[in-house]
Amino acid sequence: MELRRYYTTALEDWVTRFYTRLKIFRPEDINPLIISRKLSIFLRERPFPSTHQVVGRFRCIVIDSRLSQEEKREAFFHELCHILRHVGVQSMMPEAFRELQERDANHFTKYAAIPFHMLRFIDWDEPYIIEHMSNIFKVTPKLCEDRLIQIRNRTLIKQ
C-alpha cells in the first residue's frame, strides 16, 4: 500500500500532535496508564460499563474490568476522547449532539489506537495483516480491520 497517497483528517493530525507532545512515537509507547498519569487523569477498573467523570479539575476514567485487555484499551481511548474533546453531560444534551460526540469518540479511538504517524510500523505485505496490526497495537482485530478499510479507502480516493 502506498501511504504517500493517504491523506489525514484534522482529527488524525490532532492525535499526532497530541502524541508528539506526550513523546509517544512507537506503538509500544501507547500505554493508557502512562498517558493518564501524564494528563493527571485517575484511571480505575471496576466491573461496570466504562465511563468518565470530570468535576472541576478532577478527571477520572473507569474501565469495565470484565473486558479483554484489547477492549479495555479501546474503552480507554473512547473515554479519553470525551475528557479531552467534549463538554457537557450527555444525558442532558440533545440526542443529535450526543450522537455527534459518540461518533467523534469512535473515530478518535481508531486514530489513537492506530495513529497515522505509526503506520510505518505495519508490514503491509504481511498476509495476516489484521492479526499483525492487532499484535502491534494491542487492540481487537475488528478495530484493526475498520482502520485498515479506512486507510485503503482513503488511498483509493486519492488515486
C-alpha positions in Angstrom: 0.0 0.0 0.0 1.3 3.4 -0.9 0.9 5.6 2.2 2.0 8.7 0.3 -1.4 8.7 -1.3 -3.1 8.7 2.1 -4.4 11.9 3.4 -5.1 12.6 7.1 -8.1 14.1 8.7 -8.0 17.0 11.1 -8.7 14.6 13.9 -5.8 12.4 12.9 -3.5 15.4 12.8 -4.8 16.4 16.3 -4.0 12.9 17.6 -0.5 13.0 16.1 0.2 16.4 17.7 -1.2 15.2 21.0 1.0 12.0 21.0 4.1 14.1 19.9 3.6 16.4 22.9 3.5 13.3 25.2 6.6 11.9 23.4 4.7 8.9 22.1 6.4 7.8 18.9 6.2 4.0 18.7 3.3 1.5 19.3 4.9 0.3 22.5 4.8 3.9 23.8 1.0 3.9 23.7 0.3 3.0 27.3 -3.1 4.0 28.9 -1.6 4.1 32.4 1.3 6.4 31.4 -1.0 8.6 29.2 -3.4 9.0 32.1 -0.6 9.9 34.5 0.9 12.5 32.2 -2.6 14.1 31.9 -3.4 13.8 35.6 -6.4 11.6 34.9 -7.2 8.9 37.5 -7.6 5.5 35.8 -9.5 2.7 37.5 -11.1 -0.6 36.6 -14.4 -1.7 38.0 -17.0 -4.3 37.0 -19.5 -1.9 35.3 -19.7 -0.2 31.9 -16.8 2.1 31.1 -17.3 5.8 31.8 -15.5 9.1 32.6 -16.0 11.8 35.1 -14.9 15.5 35.1 -15.6 17.6 38.2 -13.6 20.8 38.2 -10.0 19.8 37.8 -10.7 16.2 38.9 -10.7 13.8 35.9 -11.3 10.1 36.0 -11.7 7.2 33.6 -13.3 4.0 34.8 -12.8 1.0 32.6 -15.0 -2.1 32.7 -12.8 -4.8 34.3 -14.8 -7.5 32.6 -13.5 -6.6 29.2 -10.5 -8.2 27.4 -7.2 -6.3 27.5 -7.7 -5.2 24.0 -11.3 -4.0 24.7 -10.1 -2.2 27.8 -7.6 -0.3 25.7 -10.2 0.7 23.2 -12.6 1.8 26.0 -9.8 3.9 27.5 -9.3 5.8 24.2 -13.1 6.3 23.8 -13.4 7.8 27.3 -10.2 9.8 26.9 -11.7 11.5 23.9 -14.7 12.6 25.9 -12.4 14.1 28.5 -10.1 15.8 26.1 -12.5 17.0 23.4 -16.1 17.1 24.7 -18.1 19.2 27.2 -21.5 18.8 28.8 -23.4 16.0 30.4 -24.6 13.6 27.7 -27.8 12.7 29.5 -28.8 16.3 29.5 -28.0 17.2 25.9 -30.0 16.8 22.6 -29.8 13.4 21.0 -28.1 14.7 17.9 -25.3 16.4 19.9 -24.8 13.2 21.9 -24.6 11.2 18.7 -22.0 13.6 17.3 -19.8 13.2 20.4 -20.1 9.4 20.2 -19.1 9.4 16.5 -16.2 11.7 17.3 -15.1 9.3 20.2 -15.3 6.3 17.9 -13.1 8.0 15.2 -10.7 9.2 17.9 -10.5 5.6 19.2 -9.3 4.3 15.8 -6.8 7.2 15.4 -5.5 7.0 19.0 -5.1 3.2 18.8 -3.5 3.1 15.4 -2.2 6.6 14.7 -1.1 7.8 11.3 2.5 8.6 12.4 2.8 4.9 13.4 1.5 3.3 10.2 5.2 2.9 9.1 5.5 0.1 11.7 2.9 -2.1 9.8 4.2 -4.7 7.4 1.9 -4.1 4.5 2.9 -7.3 2.8 2.0 -9.4 5.8 -0.6 -12.0 4.7 -2.3 -11.8 8.1 -2.1 -8.1 8.4 -5.1 -7.7 10.7 -3.6 -10.1 13.3 -0.2 -8.4 12.7 -1.8 -5.0 13.5 -3.7 -6.4 16.4 -0.4 -7.7 18.0 1.5 -4.4 17.3 -1.2 -2.0 18.6 -2.8 -4.4 21.2 -6.4 -3.8 20.0 -9.1 -6.0 18.7 -8.9 -7.4 15.2 -12.3 -5.6 14.5 -10.7 -2.2 15.2 -7.7 -3.1 13.0 -10.0 -4.2 10.2 -12.0 -1.0 10.4 -8.8 1.1 10.4 -7.4 -0.9 7.5 -10.5 -0.4 5.4 -10.4 3.3 6.2 -6.8 3.6 5.2 -7.3 1.6 1.9 -10.4 3.7 1.1 -8.5 7.0 1.6 -5.6 5.9 -0.6 -8.0 4.8 -3.3 -9.9 8.1 -3.3 -6.6 10.0 -3.8 -5.8 7.9 -7.0 
